[in-house]
Amino acid sequence: MKILVTGGLGFIGSHTVVELQNSGYEVVIIDDCSNSSEKVLDGIYAITGKRPVFEKIDLREKEKIGDFFERHPDIKGTIHFAASKAVGESVERPLLYYENNLSSLVYLLKEITAKKKQSFIFSSSCTVYGQADKMPITEDAPVKKAESPYGNTKQIGEEIIHDTCKVNSDLQAISLRYFNPMGAHPSSEIGELPIGVPQNLVPFITQTGVGLREQLSVFGDDYPTPDGTCIRDYIHVVDLAKAHVVALERLLKGENRENYEVFNVGTGEGSSVLEVIASFERVSGKKLNYSVVERRPGDITTAYADTKKANEVLGWKAGSTLDQAMKSAWDWEQKIRS
């Protein structure tokens, strides 16, 4: 069965391609390589023994998407990762985020809804909840005004899919609202490879640990949390990738209860920035050079998942600890710098 993975050379996308191929699916990747590299194909091949079909396409180019589906009429499902994803950058460059994240989704859905019986998995985010009133966050928590343009694109993206599913019963869709992915494949053949200065905490930590960055900035230590730093739910990227395969199979087998469903994907545990730094120091045996600076616009105080629905309804559960995920991230960082 042929599955399209957009953004399949990216961090989460590449790990999901590995899990799909290991589960017997034929994978076709679309990626514009704006935040990834074709070299990732070598890592996927090294792990799975199979090189997925790859097409370099910018999903903002409507005609190229139509041409792609004409050449691949046998695609049965799509997992849509392709999007700009940095909260801080989205605050500084909102129009880039609205154009890239929303027009690509619309153009993709137009092609998919022209076909019969299509399964669609959307890469959503816990940012749709904003600063939730209660912890842990359930799927029933109100979707609040987004704290960043990035978060807003995920809210609007979900609304677009929901509205499309209401009028198209052939479209079966699931939005996975995931929390904070980290780590790398245990083989260290693929991992997080940010272009330029990392926007996420863990790669900045590992790059600082390996000497590529002089110092890590901790954005604020005056939040209303036990140690004053922001709390997030950090999930191993391999656990997250497996959730996409489980969600896709739920749709392909017709096990979904509605044609649009939403699931949180996290560990159910929150870790502060200082606790993540401590995890790095444990697994690496190194002291990390960091300093506390002013808060960053767009950051919320606390977000961690209630995973009951994913555990019981989807049949998926995270299996890795923070230290295990951090160890894989550190192993990957050392490999690519050696």
PyMOL commands that set and color helices and strands:
alter all, ss='L'
color gray80, all
select helices_A, chain A and resi 11-22+40-48+62-71+87-92+94-112+126-129+149-167+201-209+237-252+273-284+308-314+322-337
alter helices_A, ss='H'
color red, helices_A
select strands_A, chain A and resi 2-6+26-31+53-56+75-80+118-125+171-178+180-182+216-219+231-232+234-236+260-265+271-272+290-293+302-303
alter strands_A, ss='S'
color yellow, strands_A
deselect
rebuild
show_as cartoon
